[in-house]
């Protein structure tokens, strides 16, 4: 039996935190920050590669079972993200089973954005590598930002039968289970989509509210707490206008609501705290099982 994943309570809702496996990458390589800017105060996190979880989240709210992202530890060859000798956790279906979560009960899968580690677990070969590829969550509507789905590179990859995109998002699309979405949207049960473009054009966060408590699943709005302190620092591929705007919108709401934050690549649960210059990420008090 796999070790049961961690949970936190949000009023009557329960959020289960699932790590598909750790990745290793360097902020120095991934963020578009000149060395003269990061070295004075942040050499400790920029100078060498760091280990990051690759997390997805299950939300159990009244009348609603929902996944935020669905990853599989299948690191692209040559990406440099793999950790030598690393043994990843059990696969997503096993971790869900350990937590008592049935994939067939999941009503929505929110794919925060169309980067491989956030959606490569939405399908699986049911009985071996040569078996037909089937949706991991067969009864769920899979919600993906329209701008990500309609991106020209995405459509080209989906059209290639042997691509990862075709074997995941393409399978969902052909089965009628993929729904492109735009803007904010209420999913019921206190769960709401919040458009946060920047990391990708269709990047989406998920807000959970119950009994006055709020949690945001922010996807890759932040990869590391240093980006909270310096919201103008971002990945080389991110939109340099949209990213700070989305971060400012989220920060304003999270501070007003005393919300907790869950990020795909930041371990633990955070909150935003005001500083003299702006805001920073702090570890949040845990409320869970």
N, C-alpha and C positions, 0 to 999 in steps of 0.2 A: 504494500500500500504506500503510495506516495505521501510525503509529508504534507499536511494540510496547509494551504496558503494562508497568509495573514488577512485579517478582516478589520475594518473600522466601521463604526456605527455612525449614521447620519440621521438622527431622529429615528424614524421607523424603517429607514432604508439601511441596507448593509452593502458595503463595497468590499469586494474580495480582490486582493492584489496578487497578481500572478506574474512571475518573472520567467519569460521564455528562455532566458540565458544571458550571461554577461558578454559584453563586447568591449573591445579595447580600441580607443582612438585618442588622438592628440588634439586638444583645443587649438594648439598652435597651427595645426594643419587645417582644421575644419572651420575655424572662425576667421572672418576677414578682419583681423586686428593687427596693425603694424606692431612689430616687436617693441618699438620705443614707447608704445602706449601700455602694453601689458607687463613689461618687465619690472617697472618700479614697484608695483604693489601686488602683482599676481603671478610672479615667476613660479611659485610653488604649484600652480595648477596648469600653467602653460608649457613649462619647460620639458616635461616628460609625458608619455601617454598615460591615460587614466583608464580605470575600469568602470563601465557604466552598465546598469541593468537594462534589459529590454522588456518593459512591463506592459501588460494589458490589464484591464479591470472588468470585473463583473459587478453589475449593480442589480440588487434585488430590492425593488421598491414595491409598495402596495399595488398588486395587480400587474407587475411588470418585471420581466427578466431581460436584461440588456447587457451586451458586451461593448466595451470601448476598446477597439483594436483587437486583433487576433493574430499573434505572432507564432512563428515556428523557428527553432534554432537551426537555420539553414543558411549559413553565412556565405555570401557569394565568393567564389574563388578569386583570389587576387585582390580582395577589398582591403586586406590588412586589418579587418575588425576581429578576426579570430584570435583567441588566446591559446598559445601552445600548451598542449596537455590538459586543457580545460574539459571537464565533464559537465555538460549542461544538465539542468533539472529535467524531470520527466516532461513529456510532450504535453501540450495544452489540454487535450482531452483527458489525460490521466490526472492532471492537476485539478481540473474541474470536477472529475469524479471524486477525488479526495475531499473536495469541499462540498460534496453533495449537490452539485449543480449539473442538471441534465441539459445537454446541448439542444435537444429537441424542444425544450421549454423556452429557449431564448427567442424573444419576439423581435428584437432589433440588434444588429451589429453596427455600431458607428465606427467607421474607419476614419480616424482623425485626418489622415492625409495619405496620399498614394506613394509613400516610400515603403520599400519592400518589407522592412521589419515590422510594419504595422498591419499588413494584410496577408502575408504569405502563409498564415495558418487558417485562412477561411475555407480551404478545401483540404481533402486528404484522400489518399488511396485506401479504400476500405479494407482490402484483403491482400495486400502486397503491392509491390511497386508496379506490377503490370496490370493491376485491377483498374477499373474505371475510377476517375477522380470525381468525388462527390462533395457537396457542401458539408462542412463540419457542423453547421447550424442549419439543418434542412428546412426549418419552418420560419426562419428569420428574414426580415427585410434588411438588406445591407445598405446602409446610407453612406454615400461618399460625395464630397463636394463636387458639384457639377464642373467647376473649372478644372479640377484634377482629372475627372473622367474624360472630358472633352479635349484635353491637351493633345496636341498632334503626336508627340512621342508616345504617349499612352496608347492612343488608338492604333498606332503602327505596331506596338508590341502585342497588343491584344489580337491583332490580325495574324501574328505568327504563331502557329499551333504549338511550337515547342518552347515558347517563352514562358517565364514565370507568371507574367501578367495574364496570359491566355489561360494558363492552368489554374488560375485563382479567380481574378475578377472576370475573366472571360467566361469561365464556367458559370459563375453567378449570373452574369448578364444573359447567357443563353438559357438559363433555367428560370428567368424572370424574377430573380431574387435581388438584383442590384437596382437601387433607386438613387439617381443623382439628386442632390439637394442644394438649395441656395439660401443664404441668410440664416437667421435664427428660426427655430422651430420647436414647438412644444410637443413632447412625446408622451405626456401623461405621467402620472405617478410622481410628480415633482421633478421630472427630468426634462431638460431643455438643451437643444443645440445652440451654441453660440459661435457665430462666424468669427474666425480669427486668422484671416489670410496673412501670408507672409512667408512662413516656412515653405509653403506651397500655395498656389493661388486659391485652392479650395479648403485650406486647413480649417478644422472645426474643433472647438472644445465642447465639453459636456458639463453642464451645471446640474447638480443634484441638491434639492432642498427638501427638508422634512423637519417639522417641529422647530422651526427657527434656526436650524443648522444648515450650513451650505458647504459643499465640496465641489471643486472644479477639477475635472480630469483635463489637463491642458495639452496633452499630446506632446509635440515638440515645440511648443511656444517658447519653452526654455529647455536647453539641454543640460545646463549646469547653473548653479546659483549665481555664478559671476555675471550671467546675462541679466539677472534681475537687477543687480546693482548698476550694470552698464547696459541699459536696454538698446543702445545703439550698436552693441556688439552682436553679431549674428553669423550664421553659417554663410559660407561663400556663395551658396546657391539661393539664399533667401532674398526676398524683395526688400530693398533697403528703405523704401517708403512705407510699405504696408506693415512690416514687422514691428517697428516701434509704435505705430498707431494701434495695432492689436494688443500689444503688451500694455500700453497705457490704458486702453479700455478695460482690459482684464484686471489690471492692478487697481484702478479706481473702484471697480465693483467689489473685488476681493477685500480691499481694506474697509469699505463701508459695511460689508456683511460679516467681517471677521471670519472669512471663509478659509477652509483648509484647501491645500492644493496637492494634486497627485500628477506627477510628470512621468512620461514614459522612461526617461533615462536618468532621473534623479531618485536615488533610493530614499525610502522613508516618506513621511508626510510633512508638508511644509505649510507655513503661513507667510504672509508678507508683513513686514514691520517697517514703519517709517524711520528714516534717518535724516540727518541734517541736509543731505544732498538729494535724497530720493527714497528708495525702498530697498530692502534686502530680504533674502529668503532665510527664514529661521525654522528650526525644527518645531513641529506642532506637538502639543500634548496628545498622547494617543488615547482614543476612546474606542475600544473594541473588545473582542472576546479574548 
